[in-house]
Amino acid sequence: MLVEVDSNTKTLNIQQEITFFNDSNDSLSTIVLNDWNNAYSNVKSPLAKRFSDEFYRGFHLANEKEKGSTSNITIIDTNKLFLSWNRTEENPDVISVNLREKLAPTQKTIFYLTYVVKIPSDKFTKYGYDTNGGMNLKTWYLSPARYENHAFITYNNENLDDIVNAVSDFDIELKVNENMEVTSDLNSIEPIPKANSTIYKLSGKNRINFDLFIEPKSSFYSFKNNSIEVLTNLKEEKISQIQKAIIIDNIVCYVNELIGKYPFEKIIVSETDYERNPFYGLNQLPSFISPFSDEFTYEIKFLKTYLNAYLKNTMRIDNRKNSWITNGIQVYAMMKYIQENHPNSKMLGSASSFKLLKSYNLTNLDFNEQYSYFYMLMARKNLDQSLASPKNTLIKFNEQIAGKYHAGLSLRYLDDYLGENSVTNSIRQFYAKNQESQTSEKDFEKLLKSNTEKDIDWFFSTIINTRKIIDYKFSNVIKTKDSISFSIKNKTGVIVPVPIYGVKQGKIVLKKWLEPQSNDTVFTLERNNADKIVINYNNEVPEYNLRNNWKSLKSFFPNNRPIKFVFMKDLEDPYYNQVLYVPTLTYNLYDGLSPGLRLHNKTILDKPFVFDINPSYSTKASTLSGSGYFVVNQNYRNSALYNVRYSLSSSYFHYAPDATYLSINPTVQLRIRENDFRDNHKQLILFRQVMINREKSAIVVDNSKENYSVFNAKYFNSKNEITKQFNFMTDLQLAGKFGKAAAELSYRKLFENNHQIQLRFYAGSFLYNKTDSDFFSFALDRPTDYLFDYNYYGRSESSGFFSQQLIIAEGGFKSKLNTPFANQWISTLNAGYNIWNWVEVYGDLGVVKNKSQNEKLLFDSGIRLNLVPDYFEMYLPVYSSNGWEIGQNKYNEKIRFIITLSPKILINLFNRKWF
């Protein structure tokens, strides 16, 4: 392959010769080439779709200079005859080359290609050209795809680093500008200077991938030991090169011994690869507050990135279909390394020694225990996915974190159960097999089974190929001085081995692996003076719930957990009933600043029962106020209806300077999702009874009843991504004096020029209306919020600053018009279009109908400053049914604003890409 690099235009001019050996048993009429660089060519590719799904807008708004492509492709055979080829719009990153004659088994064919590769900017995936004039080249050339089971494997580039290339030999002549340096893990000879350029010759055999960096000055340092040369540019300036060399040598030797010798002479461990797959944990904290030493941080970074490169370059498996194997081996090796080299390290590092933090479960957990919590975070949300799921079907948090950790935990679980290093030996044998031939999950399964006499069918049928959860608890415990008899209840019906421990004063006095087959099986063990028996004490089994895993053998109440008060937040502690307390400060105009104390049991992991009580003191009214709720969550693992939430909530605040309200809301909420967890299409059905008790106010007179109750049913249907958003909602309200139905439809579209259009349609009608005020009427611009759903800071204000607070609901108008309510029906259309970044124009058009009056057509328009969506926005009216508002008196009182003090809304803007 001859490659001429043009650093100015970010292009590669390539002449390539491919010799293709047909090592299958099939005759081939086409050969498939991976062209993953062309995935960057337009905003309709599968790669672009994934960016949009994960709410990344950078690629959609990129200019043509920043995108990549493969163009001017010409292919000829040895007879200098052109070969036809094709790619489809659905698969722009795959090319099919049509052969003139079928290629028989054991035969080879040679064809020649010329093409131009335009390298994309590295801001999308960290691969491509950077702002310093360098290039990190990945999957940039046309390469034969892997042939398996009578077909080529054709996957799209979805930014997952899982290209499935055929094993190849490479000979590359690379021509770069004379001021550029090349770093690669291929073998190389001394660069050859030419006029205004330098020639690098690279070669490698039996490779499925390789790394290539072109930089004005190489950022890599070389470390050599007896087995390999490591080229790395991992950033860590606070430790010396000697310290780095010692760490690198230890890790290389450890991996060689645990898994096998790396088959190539060089390996690259780059900062880019680490940034794409960092160690998600508390060592991500800024260095000035990091609880880990610089040496330990570098060690973990290098270990994770080295294992990633080591396995990715050598494992000849379908890494999209069987990614759990490489992920599992990587995390399994990391846990083994920590266990052997840092057995006393804690999840919170040196912070675990701080006296103020001693009571936190977070500080007492061993370093390796965090893997279980990250997996359990998704399992408790009912968002975990099967380990056998193809990599491109995983939601981002599972693909990057939870799925990898679950795979490693599962291998450790099997290793603890089998003993005798059965899993480690199987990994070594599987790694050796990968150096000789293509492999699959079946090969790994056969090796695991060959290394043990125990039946492990359950491991693949349940742990790997399903998302079933494990949850055991004790039942019928009978103790004597010398023995313990008990049965184990299987709460989820998943039958897998589980370890039983006897513990005395925190020390293990017995351990036994049990293989329960039914719930009524009775086991008897020697007591060995144990004062507590515990299922899965060391968390070998990736279990759903550890809170029901123990029985005390000395107290009358065997599961009496003491209450433990914890400040702010903590991880779940299975041996205590945790009550977390947090000082709070809320505000509204009538209560003023309201300091309070929030008491709840919401640890980092979701729970089936949650309480959250927040009493507060209203400094302005000199009274008690507050809110709270109780929730019961019920997850359904195998249906579109995946969660039902039963709740009872209440709030007590002032709605006027001289009057309070009490709201009580029993609610049932049903959440529905698609079978494809990555699909952002979500549905929600909500039923609630809203009961309101209002004190009578002498200041606010609305002629409505002080006390009322409304049955409310809502249906939400949404599909959101960065380039477009669709939401549909219906609302039914039934009360003694009124009944009403409404529907809302909203749509947003982001164009490639960074302009976007937003449309919202709302329509509502009374089914019956016996009220004599507008308190329950449809509102054009400012709903009365009789259900107390909205966070108004001055809900009863009709003038002044707080009356200008805007909440987009019902009519959605921004101007205050002379017909603000509709007691019969309403229909409105709200539109917005941005003209520059966060500056938008908006317009509203609506018809309102009141009893005994004709319909009224109303409109408004103006400028919207969309500084932080749904968090901080301003609306400046220009022209409406009131005329030219911008020229009228007291214009400042016409400006509307959205201000949300809840940090949850802002956090959701950053979290949505993960879930």
Solvent accessible surface area in square Angstrom, and as a share of the most:
residue,aa,sasa,rsa
1,M,35,0.16
2,L,85,0.43
3,V,5,0.03
4,E,83,0.37
5,V,6,0.03
6,D,48,0.25
7,S,15,0.10
8,N,128,0.66
9,T,76,0.44
10,K,34,0.14
11,T,22,0.13
12,L,0,0.00
13,N,64,0.33
14,I,4,0.02
15,Q,106,0.47
16,Q,15,0.07
17,E,98,0.44
18,I,12,0.06
19,T,54,0.31
20,F,18,0.07
21,F,124,0.51
22,N,2,0.01
23,D,135,0.70
24,S,21,0.13
25,N,142,0.73
26,D,34,0.17
27,S,60,0.39
28,L,10,0.05
29,S,54,0.35
30,T,49,0.28
31,I,0,0.00
32,V,12,0.07
33,L,0,0.00
34,N,4,0.02
35,D,2,0.01
36,W,7,0.02
37,N,7,0.03
38,N,9,0.05
39,A,0,0.00
40,Y,15,0.06
41,S,29,0.19
42,N,60,0.31
43,V,28,0.16
44,K,177,0.75
45,S,1,0.00
46,P,28,0.18
47,L,0,0.00
48,A,7,0.06
49,K,99,0.42
50,R,12,0.04
51,F,13,0.05
52,S,6,0.04
53,D,25,0.13
54,E,25,0.11
55,F,38,0.16
56,Y,73,0.28
57,R,104,0.38
58,G,19,0.18
59,F,1,0.01
60,H,23,0.10
61,L,48,0.24
62,A,10,0.08
63,N,86,0.44
64,E,122,0.55
65,K,138,0.59
66,E,35,0.15
67,K,8,0.03
68,G,1,0.01
69,S,28,0.18
70,T,5,0.03
71,S,47,0.30
72,N,115,0.59
73,I,17,0.09
74,T,54,0.31
75,I,2,0.01
76,I,48,0.24
77,D,17,0.09
78,T,77,0.45
79,N,112,0.57
80,K,162,0.69
81,L,83,0.41
82,F,134,0.56
83,L,12,0.06
84,S,68,0.44
85,W,78,0.27
86,N,74,0.38
87,R,67,0.24
88,T,61,0.36
89,E,157,0.70
90,E,124,0.56
91,N,57,0.29
92,P,7,0.05
93,D,0,0.00
94,V,13,0.07
95,I,0,0.00
96,S,28,0.18
97,V,0,0.00
98,N,53,0.27
99,L,26,0.13
100,R,144,0.53
101,E,144,0.64
102,K,146,0.62
103,L,13,0.07
104,A,44,0.34
105,P,43,0.27
106,T,114,0.66
107,Q,94,0.42
108,K,110,0.47
109,T,31,0.18
110,I,44,0.23
111,F,1,0.00
112,Y,79,0.30
113,L,1,0.01
114,T,63,0.37
115,Y,5,0.02
116,V,37,0.21
117,V,0,0.00
118,K,53,0.23
119,I,3,0.01
120,P,5,0.03
121,S,10,0.06
122,D,39,0.20
123,K,102,0.43
124,F,15,0.06
125,T,5,0.03
126,K,84,0.35
127,Y,17,0.06
128,G,4,0.04
129,Y,24,0.09
130,D,44,0.23
131,T,140,0.81
132,N,121,0.62
133,G,26,0.25
134,G,1,0.01
135,M,7,0.03
136,N,14,0.07
137,L,1,0.01
138,K,22,0.09
139,T,21,0.12
140,W,4,0.02
141,Y,9,0.03
142,L,1,0.00
143,S,5,0.03
144,P,16,0.10
145,A,1,0.01
146,R,7,0.03
147,Y,36,0.14
148,E,38,0.17
149,N,122,0.62
150,H,143,0.64
151,A,52,0.40
152,F,27,0.11
153,I,21,0.11
154,T,66,0.38
155,Y,51,0.19
156,N,25,0.13
157,N,9,0.05
158,E,22,0.10
159,N,47,0.24
160,L,7,0.03
161,D,33,0.17
162,D,1,0.01
163,I,24,0.12
164,V,8,0.05
165,N,14,0.07
166,A,22,0.17
167,V,48,0.27
168,S,27,0.17
169,D,89,0.46
170,F,20,0.08
171,D,108,0.56
172,I,6,0.03
173,E,61,0.27
174,L,0,0.00
175,K,79,0.33
176,V,2,0.01
177,N,52,0.27
178,E,111,0.50
179,N,103,0.53
180,M,13,0.06
181,E,70,0.32
182,V,21,0.12
183,T,13,0.08
184,S,7,0.04
185,D,1,0.01
186,L,0,0.00
187,N,58,0.30
188,S,60,0.39
189,I,100,0.51
190,E,143,0.64
191,P,48,0.30
192,I,62,0.32
193,P,110,0.69
194,K,115,0.49
195,A,92,0.72
196,N,117,0.60
197,S,8,0.05
198,T,17,0.10
199,I,14,0.07
200,Y,25,0.09
201,K,81,0.34
202,L,7,0.03
203,S,40,0.26
204,G,6,0.05
205,K,144,0.61
206,N,84,0.43
207,R,5,0.02
208,I,26,0.13
209,N,13,0.07
210,F,4,0.02
211,D,9,0.05
212,L,0,0.00
213,F,14,0.06
214,I,1,0.00
215,E,26,0.12
216,P,60,0.38
217,K,157,0.66
218,S,34,0.22
219,S,47,0.30
220,F,23,0.10
221,Y,129,0.49
222,S,60,0.39
223,F,26,0.11
224,K,153,0.65
225,N,45,0.23
226,N,164,0.84
227,S,32,0.21
228,I,10,0.05
229,E,34,0.15
230,V,2,0.01
231,L,18,0.09
232,T,4,0.03
233,N,32,0.16
234,L,8,0.04
235,K,133,0.56
236,E,26,0.12
237,E,171,0.77
238,K,134,0.57
239,I,12,0.06
240,S,56,0.36
241,Q,79,0.35
242,I,129,0.65
243,Q,64,0.28
244,K,23,0.10
245,A,38,0.30
246,I,98,0.50
247,I,17,0.09
248,I,4,0.02
249,D,56,0.29
250,N,79,0.40
251,I,0,0.00
252,V,1,0.00
253,C,66,0.40
254,Y,25,0.09
255,V,0,0.00
256,N,32,0.17
257,E,132,0.59
258,L,16,0.08
259,I,4,0.02
260,G,17,0.17
261,K,124,0.52
262,Y,3,0.01
263,P,63,0.40
264,F,33,0.14
265,E,117,0.52
266,K,27,0.11
267,I,0,0.00
268,I,1,0.00
269,V,0,0.00
270,S,1,0.01
271,E,18,0.08
272,T,24,0.14
273,D,8,0.04
274,Y,17,0.06
275,E,73,0.33
276,R,31,0.11
277,N,21,0.11
278,P,14,0.09
279,F,1,0.00
280,Y,41,0.16
281,G,15,0.14
282,L,48,0.24
283,N,12,0.06
284,Q,89,0.40
285,L,67,0.33
286,P,67,0.42
287,S,76,0.49
288,F,169,0.71
289,I,94,0.48
290,S,30,0.19
291,P,14,0.09
292,F,21,0.09
293,S,64,0.41
294,D,46,0.24
295,E,68,0.30
296,F,19,0.08
297,T,23,0.13
298,Y,1,0.00
299,E,18,0.08
300,I,0,0.00
301,K,20,0.09
302,F,0,0.00
303,L,0,0.00
304,K,11,0.05
305,T,4,0.02
306,Y,0,0.00
307,L,0,0.00
308,N,32,0.16
309,A,2,0.01
310,Y,0,0.00
311,L,4,0.02
312,K,33,0.14
313,N,6,0.03
314,T,5,0.03
315,M,7,0.03
316,R,33,0.12
317,I,9,0.04
318,D,4,0.02
319,N,25,0.13
320,R,7,0.02
321,K,91,0.39
322,N,9,0.04
323,S,6,0.04
324,W,5,0.02
325,I,0,0.00
326,T,12,0.07
327,N,21,0.11
328,G,0,0.00
329,I,2,0.01
330,Q,8,0.03
331,V,3,0.02
332,Y,2,0.01
333,A,0,0.00
334,M,4,0.02
335,M,3,0.01
336,K,41,0.17
337,Y,4,0.01
338,I,5,0.03
339,Q,114,0.51
340,E,111,0.50
341,N,71,0.36
342,H,52,0.23
343,P,85,0.53
344,N,127,0.65
345,S,27,0.17
346,K,60,0.26
347,M,14,0.06
348,L,20,0.10
349,G,12,0.12
350,S,64,0.41
351,A,10,0.07
352,S,18,0.12
353,S,74,0.48
354,F,110,0.46
355,K,181,0.77
356,L,164,0.82
357,L,51,0.25
358,K,111,0.47
359,S,61,0.39
360,Y,29,0.11
361,N,14,0.07
362,L,36,0.18
363,T,1,0.01
364,N,74,0.38
365,L,14,0.07
366,D,59,0.30
367,F,2,0.01
368,N,19,0.10
369,E,53,0.24
370,Q,1,0.01
371,Y,1,0.00
372,S,7,0.05
373,Y,22,0.08
374,F,44,0.18
375,Y,11,0.04
376,M,8,0.04
377,L,28,0.14
378,M,0,0.00
379,A,0,0.00
380,R,15,0.06
381,K,67,0.28
382,N,0,0.00
383,L,26,0.13
384,D,7,0.03
385,Q,25,0.11
386,S,20,0.13
387,L,13,0.06
388,A,29,0.23
389,S,21,0.14
390,P,57,0.36
391,K,20,0.08
392,N,43,0.22
393,T,47,0.28
394,L,17,0.08
395,I,6,0.03
396,K,39,0.17
397,F,16,0.07
398,N,4,0.02
399,E,14,0.06
400,Q,25,0.11
401,I,6,0.03
402,A,1,0.01
403,G,17,0.16
404,K,16,0.07
405,Y,6,0.02
406,H,20,0.09
407,A,0,0.00
408,G,0,0.00
409,L,2,0.01
410,S,0,0.00
411,L,0,0.00
412,R,45,0.17
413,Y,0,0.00
414,L,0,0.00
415,D,14,0.07
416,D,53,0.28
417,Y,9,0.04
418,L,14,0.07
419,G,28,0.27
420,E,161,0.72
421,N,86,0.44
422,S,5,0.03
423,V,0,0.00
424,T,5,0.03
425,N,50,0.25
426,S,0,0.00
427,I,3,0.02
428,R,91,0.33
429,Q,75,0.33
430,F,0,0.00
431,Y,6,0.02
432,A,53,0.41
433,K,75,0.32
434,N,0,0.00
435,Q,53,0.23
436,E,140,0.63
437,S,47,0.30
438,Q,70,0.31
439,T,3,0.02
440,S,36,0.23
441,E,26,0.12
442,K,128,0.54
443,D,30,0.15
444,F,0,0.00
445,E,22,0.10
446,K,140,0.59
447,L,34,0.17
448,L,0,0.00
449,K,76,0.32
450,S,83,0.54
451,N,43,0.22
452,T,26,0.15
453,E,184,0.82
454,K,87,0.37
455,D,101,0.52
456,I,2,0.01
457,D,74,0.39
458,W,35,0.12
459,F,0,0.00
460,F,7,0.03
461,S,66,0.42
462,T,20,0.11
463,I,9,0.04
464,I,0,0.00
465,N,70,0.36
466,T,38,0.22
467,R,39,0.14
468,K,121,0.51
469,I,21,0.11
470,I,5,0.03
471,D,9,0.04
472,Y,1,0.00
473,K,64,0.27
474,F,4,0.02
475,S,32,0.21
476,N,118,0.60
477,V,43,0.25
478,I,114,0.58
479,K,91,0.38
480,T,72,0.42
481,K,175,0.74
482,D,104,0.54
483,S,32,0.20
484,I,0,0.00
485,S,27,0.18
486,F,1,0.00
487,S,2,0.02
488,I,2,0.01
489,K,93,0.39
490,N,21,0.11
491,K,102,0.43
492,T,53,0.31
493,G,58,0.56
494,V,8,0.04
495,I,77,0.39
496,V,3,0.02
497,P,6,0.04
498,V,0,0.00
499,P,0,0.00
500,I,0,0.00
501,Y,2,0.01
502,G,0,0.00
503,V,4,0.03
504,K,79,0.34
505,Q,154,0.68
506,G,54,0.52
507,K,153,0.65
508,I,80,0.41
509,V,49,0.28
510,L,20,0.10
511,K,95,0.40
512,K,105,0.44
513,W,48,0.17
514,L,9,0.05
515,E,91,0.41
516,P,5,0.03
517,Q,124,0.55
518,S,56,0.36
519,N,76,0.39
520,D,112,0.58
521,T,47,0.27
522,V,101,0.58
523,F,33,0.14
524,T,87,0.51
525,L,25,0.13
526,E,128,0.57
527,R,38,0.14
528,N,68,0.35
529,N,108,0.55
530,A,0,0.00
531,D,22,0.11
532,K,52,0.22
533,I,1,0.00
534,V,2,0.01
535,I,1,0.00
536,N,3,0.02
537,Y,66,0.25
538,N,75,0.39
539,N,11,0.06
540,E,9,0.04
541,V,0,0.00
542,P,7,0.04
543,E,3,0.01
544,Y,45,0.17
545,N,29,0.15
546,L,41,0.20
547,R,48,0.18
548,N,20,0.10
549,N,3,0.01
550,W,17,0.06
551,K,39,0.16
552,S,15,0.10
553,L,4,0.02
554,K,152,0.64
555,S,52,0.34
556,F,179,0.74
557,F,129,0.54
558,P,55,0.34
559,N,53,0.27
560,N,101,0.52
561,R,41,0.15
562,P,71,0.45
563,I,111,0.57
564,K,31,0.13
565,F,127,0.53
566,V,3,0.01
567,F,88,0.37
568,M,96,0.43
569,K,90,0.38
570,D,0,0.00
571,L,5,0.03
572,E,6,0.03
573,D,12,0.06
574,P,18,0.12
575,Y,63,0.24
576,Y,78,0.30
577,N,56,0.29
578,Q,5,0.02
579,V,20,0.12
580,L,0,0.00
581,Y,71,0.27
582,V,23,0.13
583,P,82,0.51
584,T,31,0.18
585,L,117,0.58
586,T,56,0.32
587,Y,76,0.29
588,N,24,0.12
589,L,36,0.18
590,Y,10,0.04
591,D,0,0.00
592,G,7,0.06
593,L,95,0.47
594,S,2,0.01
595,P,61,0.39
596,G,17,0.16
597,L,77,0.38
598,R,62,0.22
599,L,53,0.26
600,H,1,0.01
601,N,15,0.08
602,K,66,0.28
603,T,7,0.04
604,I,70,0.36
605,L,7,0.03
606,D,58,0.30
607,K,19,0.08
608,P,87,0.55
609,F,92,0.38
610,V,14,0.08
611,F,42,0.17
612,D,10,0.05
613,I,69,0.35
614,N,25,0.13
615,P,64,0.40
616,S,8,0.05
617,Y,94,0.36
618,S,0,0.00
619,T,69,0.40
620,K,129,0.54
621,A,29,0.22
622,S,74,0.48
623,T,56,0.33
624,L,130,0.65
625,S,11,0.07
626,G,9,0.09
627,S,46,0.30
628,G,17,0.16
629,Y,56,0.21
630,F,91,0.38
631,V,2,0.01
632,V,73,0.42
633,N,38,0.19
634,Q,79,0.35
635,N,47,0.24
636,Y,78,0.30
637,R,44,0.16
638,N,136,0.70
639,S,57,0.37
640,A,51,0.39
641,L,55,0.27
642,Y,10,0.04
643,N,7,0.04
644,V,7,0.04
645,R,77,0.28
646,Y,89,0.34
647,S,23,0.15
648,L,86,0.43
649,S,35,0.23
650,S,41,0.26
651,S,24,0.15
652,Y,85,0.32
653,F,37,0.15
654,H,17,0.08
655,Y,11,0.04
656,A,0,0.00
657,P,71,0.44
658,D,60,0.31
659,A,0,0.00
660,T,9,0.05
661,Y,15,0.06
662,L,63,0.31
663,S,3,0.02
664,I,62,0.31
665,N,23,0.12
666,P,49,0.31
667,T,21,0.12
668,V,53,0.30
669,Q,34,0.15
670,L,39,0.19
671,R,93,0.34
672,I,36,0.18
673,R,16,0.06
674,E,58,0.26
675,N,145,0.74
676,D,73,0.38
677,F,32,0.14
678,R,29,0.11
679,D,41,0.21
680,N,32,0.16
681,H,42,0.19
682,K,68,0.29
683,Q,40,0.18
684,L,39,0.20
685,I,48,0.24
686,L,27,0.13
687,F,86,0.36
688,R,29,0.11
689,Q,60,0.27
690,V,0,0.00
691,M,73,0.33
692,I,6,0.03
693,N,80,0.41
694,R,11,0.04
695,E,85,0.38
696,K,157,0.67
697,S,9,0.06
698,A,94,0.73
699,I,110,0.56
700,V,41,0.23
701,V,114,0.66
702,D,33,0.17
703,N,111,0.57
704,S,16,0.10
705,K,116,0.49
706,E,51,0.23
707,N,76,0.39
708,Y,26,0.10
709,S,47,0.31
710,V,0,0.00
711,F,70,0.29
712,N,0,0.00
713,A,18,0.14
714,K,41,0.17
715,Y,58,0.22
716,F,75,0.31
717,N,30,0.16
718,S,25,0.16
719,K,77,0.33
720,N,43,0.22
721,E,7,0.03
722,I,10,0.05
723,T,15,0.08
724,K,91,0.39
725,Q,55,0.24
726,F,81,0.34
727,N,40,0.21
728,F,66,0.28
729,M,33,0.15
730,T,46,0.27
731,D,20,0.11
732,L,60,0.30
733,Q,15,0.07
734,L,65,0.32
735,A,18,0.14
736,G,69,0.67
737,K,100,0.42
738,F,3,0.01
739,G,0,0.00
740,K,6,0.03
741,A,37,0.29
742,A,11,0.09
743,A,34,0.26
744,E,40,0.18
745,L,69,0.34
746,S,22,0.14
747,Y,85,0.32
748,R,35,0.13
749,K,60,0.25
750,L,1,0.01
751,F,79,0.33
752,E,94,0.42
753,N,99,0.51
754,N,48,0.24
755,H,45,0.20
756,Q,24,0.11
757,I,55,0.28
758,Q,46,0.21
759,L,68,0.34
760,R,21,0.08
761,F,87,0.36
762,Y,12,0.04
763,A,32,0.25
764,G,6,0.06
765,S,51,0.33
766,F,24,0.10
767,L,103,0.51
768,Y,83,0.31
769,N,24,0.12
770,K,140,0.59
771,T,26,0.15
772,D,120,0.62
773,S,24,0.15
774,D,55,0.29
775,F,20,0.08
776,F,12,0.05
777,S,3,0.02
778,F,2,0.01
779,A,1,0.00
780,L,1,0.00
781,D,8,0.04
782,R,33,0.12
783,P,4,0.03
784,T,40,0.23
785,D,7,0.04
786,Y,9,0.03
787,L,11,0.06
788,F,29,0.12
789,D,64,0.33
790,Y,69,0.26
791,N,86,0.44
792,Y,9,0.03
793,Y,15,0.06
794,G,0,0.00
795,R,41,0.15
796,S,32,0.21
797,E,48,0.22
798,S,106,0.68
799,S,80,0.52
800,G,39,0.38
801,F,120,0.50
802,F,43,0.18
803,S,2,0.01
804,Q,15,0.07
805,Q,6,0.03
806,L,1,0.01
807,I,35,0.18
808,I,65,0.33
809,A,10,0.08
810,E,27,0.12
811,G,0,0.00
812,G,1,0.01
813,F,0,0.00
814,K,11,0.05
815,S,2,0.01
816,K,79,0.34
817,L,11,0.06
818,N,141,0.72
819,T,15,0.09
820,P,49,0.31
821,F,48,0.20
822,A,0,0.00
823,N,34,0.17
824,Q,66,0.29
825,W,81,0.28
826,I,2,0.01
827,S,33,0.22
828,T,2,0.01
829,L,76,0.38
830,N,9,0.05
831,A,37,0.28
832,G,10,0.09
833,Y,80,0.30
834,N,7,0.04
835,I,86,0.43
836,W,147,0.52
837,N,78,0.40
838,W,107,0.38
839,V,27,0.16
840,E,2,0.01
841,V,56,0.32
842,Y,13,0.05
843,G,25,0.24
844,D,5,0.03
845,L,88,0.44
846,G,3,0.02
847,V,43,0.25
848,V,1,0.01
849,K,31,0.13
850,N,15,0.08
851,K,88,0.37
852,S,122,0.79
853,Q,94,0.42
854,N,128,0.66
855,E,94,0.42
856,K,91,0.38
857,L,119,0.59
858,L,16,0.08
859,F,73,0.30
860,D,2,0.01
861,S,34,0.22
862,G,6,0.06
863,I,46,0.23
864,R,28,0.10
865,L,37,0.19
866,N,17,0.09
867,L,67,0.34
868,V,47,0.27
869,P,59,0.37
870,D,86,0.45
871,Y,44,0.17
872,F,74,0.31
873,E,1,0.01
874,M,56,0.25
875,Y,6,0.02
876,L,45,0.22
877,P,0,0.00
878,V,35,0.20
879,Y,83,0.32
880,S,1,0.01
881,S,48,0.31
882,N,48,0.24
883,G,23,0.22
884,W,158,0.55
885,E,2,0.01
886,I,99,0.50
887,G,68,0.65
888,Q,64,0.28
889,N,138,0.71
890,K,141,0.60
891,Y,48,0.18
892,N,103,0.53
893,E,81,0.36
894,K,48,0.20
895,I,34,0.17
896,R,1,0.00
897,F,15,0.06
898,I,22,0.11
899,I,59,0.30
900,T,22,0.13
901,L,110,0.55
902,S,43,0.28
903,P,87,0.54
904,K,142,0.60
905,I,62,0.32
906,L,60,0.30
907,I,90,0.45
908,N,73,0.38
909,L,51,0.25
910,F,139,0.58
911,N,56,0.29
912,R,100,0.37
913,K,82,0.35
914,W,46,0.16
915,F,78,0.33
